[in-house]
Every structure is written in C-alpha cells, then in structure tokens.
Amino acid sequence: MKLPVYLYGHPVLRKTAETVAPGREGLKELLENMYATMYASEGVGLAAPQIGILRRAVIVMDDEDRMLELVNPEIIHAEGEQEGWEGCLSVPNQYGWVNRPSSVTVRAQDRDGNFFEVSGEEMVARCFCHELEHLEGHLFVERTDGQLYTMEELDAMESEQAESRKPRQKRGRRK
C-alpha cells in the first residue's frame, strides 16, 4: 500500500532510526509498503523514516531495476568520488549538487535476518549513501552548498550551457 511521504521540515526526518530485530513482525509488510510508495512516487530509493517509521530499513533500485531490501544496513567500504545532482522524495522538486563516493559496499540483512553484502557503483552508490543518511536523521540538503534548484531551473541552466558551447557563426565583412 502506498503511504504518504513525510516532507522536509517534519521532525521524524531528523530522528535516528532504531535497529530492526530479526524476524520482526510486520517487516515484510513494511518493505512491501515502502516499495509501493517508492514506485508510485517514481523514486529510486526510500528509507523507512521517510514514511514515518523509525526503523533501519531502506530499499534501493539497482542498475538492473531490481529492488534491494536492506535491513539494518551499514556502509563497510566506500571509495572514489562523484559529484552530481541529487533529489529526494522528502524534498520534492528540489535538487542540489552533492559529492558522494563512486563505489560503496553495504552490509545488511534481508527480510529473514540473513546477512549479506552488496556493492554499487555511481548511481547505486549514491542511493546507498543517500538512503542510509536518512536512518541517521540527515537529508541530502545538508551536503549541498545550500543552493537548491527546481527541474525547470536545471533545464534552463543546461540549455544555457549547451548554447554557450555552440560555435559562433562567422560574419562576412560588409563592403
């Protein structure tokens, strides 16, 4: 079932999520509701605090559009660097320039309590970092230079940059 996404400024987004006990009743339903909410909201990741549940559970879509369920996740390795635009379902239609590791490995549990490790590059690494920060009560806006842009503003900036890269036409001399 799709649940409402809590928006930037709501106090639940600033709280630290609690560890999920193995075999916790309701975990399967929580993960399925998170997926339904993320999918309906056209997101690529979601953390339980974003739907008001202070539990250490996140979902992330990988490079092959498979849903990764991460219960009690922790980043165990990060390397490299990437910069890029980032947004969030809890900060709708606002994007900021964020620096993240380009490669990340996460250790987590599945819905049955089994431990596993998963690695991601580029966008998946970005999502791992972004969603796990939600579990600590942080949002991507803390990692920007303070400037957020709408999609329309980003499109306008991109058009300006493309226009400035076009070669100028030479004008003939008047006689």
HELIX and SHEET records of a PDB file:
HELIX    1   1 PRO A   11  ARG A   14  5                                   4    
HELIX    2   2 LEU A   27  ALA A   40  1                                  14    
HELIX    3   3 ALA A   48  ILE A   51  5                                   4    
HELIX    4   4 GLU A  122  LEU A  135  1                                  14    
HELIX    5   5 PHE A  140  ARG A  143  5                                   4    
HELIX    6   6 MET A  151  ARG A  165  1                                  15    
SHEET    1   A 5 GLY A  45  ALA A  47  0                                        
SHEET    2   A 5 ALA A  57  MET A  61 -1                                        
SHEET    3   A 5 MET A  67  GLU A  79 -1                                        
SHEET    4   A 5 SER A 103  GLN A 109 -1                                        
SHEET    5   A 5 PHE A 115  GLU A 121 -1                                        
SHEET    1   B 2 GLN A  82  CYS A  88  0                                        
SHEET    2   B 2 VAL A  91  ARG A 100 -1                                        
END                                                                             
